[in-house]
Amino acid sequence: MNQTQFLDQLTQMRNSYTWTYHNNQVRGVARNGKDKGTPHNPITAVARTTRQGTFKPTARGTSQAAKAIGVSGGMVSSLLCSSNRGNAQVLRGRILQSLGIQEN
């Protein structure tokens, strides 16, 4: 799954989670299912929605989810870092845009 496919999938499922953005971190809380109310980041949320498994929003869980859905390691590191530089900022901006979240 490349970045465009990932963002398309994220856009399709944006109403399945309550999304927030705080301290350069995008988090979603599941609205339905067995694990309703559990936090997810965009990669673990896509893995859950595409039925690849449920993963914790930790660095290890996110890496496992990325491997399950076929996302590159560079995308994972960009999502997990909290800096406002380079690819991390660009990817975070695209994720926020696809989720319809206003950046503060």
C-alpha positions in Angstrom: 0.0 0.0 0.0 1.5 3.3 -1.0 0.9 6.7 0.5 -2.0 7.6 -1.8 -3.8 4.4 -1.2 -3.3 4.8 2.6 -4.7 8.3 2.6 -7.7 7.2 0.4 -8.4 4.4 2.9 -8.1 6.8 5.8 -10.5 9.2 4.2 -13.1 6.4 3.7 -13.0 5.5 7.4 -12.8 8.9 9.0 -16.3 8.7 10.5 -15.5 5.4 12.2 -13.2 7.2 14.7 -13.3 10.4 16.8 -10.1 12.1 15.6 -8.0 14.6 17.6 -4.8 16.4 16.9 -2.6 17.5 19.9 1.2 18.0 20.2 1.8 16.9 16.6 0.1 13.5 17.3 -3.0 12.4 15.4 -5.2 10.0 17.5 -8.5 8.4 16.9 -10.9 6.6 19.3 -12.9 3.7 17.8 -16.6 4.4 17.7 -17.8 0.8 17.1 -16.8 -2.8 17.3 -15.4 -5.0 20.0 -12.7 -2.5 20.9 -14.9 0.6 21.0 -13.3 3.4 22.9 -9.7 2.3 22.4 -7.2 4.8 21.0 -5.5 4.3 17.6 -3.2 6.2 15.4 -3.9 6.4 11.6 -1.8 3.3 10.7 -3.3 1.1 13.4 -6.8 2.4 12.5 -6.4 1.4 8.9 -5.1 -2.0 9.9 -8.1 -2.5 12.1 -10.6 -1.3 9.5 -9.1 -3.5 6.8 -9.3 -6.5 9.2 -5.6 -7.1 9.4 -5.7 -7.2 13.2 -5.9 -4.9 16.2 -2.7 -3.3 17.2 -1.7 -1.0 20.0 -0.8 2.6 19.1 2.8 2.2 20.4 5.9 2.2 18.2 6.0 -1.6 18.1 2.3 -2.0 17.5 2.4 0.6 14.7 5.3 -1.1 13.1 3.5 -4.4 13.2 0.3 -2.8 11.7 2.4 -1.2 9.0 3.9 -4.5 8.0 0.4 -6.1 8.0 -1.0 -3.5 5.6 2.2 -3.1 3.6 3.1 0.5 4.5 6.8 1.6 4.3 9.0 2.1 7.3 9.6 5.7 6.4 6.0 6.4 6.6 5.8 4.8 10.0 8.7 6.9 11.3 7.2 10.0 9.9 4.0 9.4 11.7 5.5 8.5 15.0 7.9 11.4 15.2 6.7 14.6 16.8 9.0 17.0 15.0 7.7 19.6 12.5 10.4 19.0 9.9 10.6 17.4 6.5 8.5 14.4 5.5 6.8 14.2 9.0 5.3 17.6 8.6 4.1 16.9 5.0 2.6 13.5 5.9 0.9 14.8 9.0 -0.6 17.7 6.9 -2.0 15.3 4.4 -3.4 13.1 7.1 -5.1 16.1 8.8 -6.5 17.2 5.4 -7.9 13.8 4.6 -9.5 13.6 8.1 -10.9 17.1 7.9 -9.1 18.3 11.0 -8.0 21.9 11.4 -4.4 22.3 12.5 -4.0 24.7 15.4 
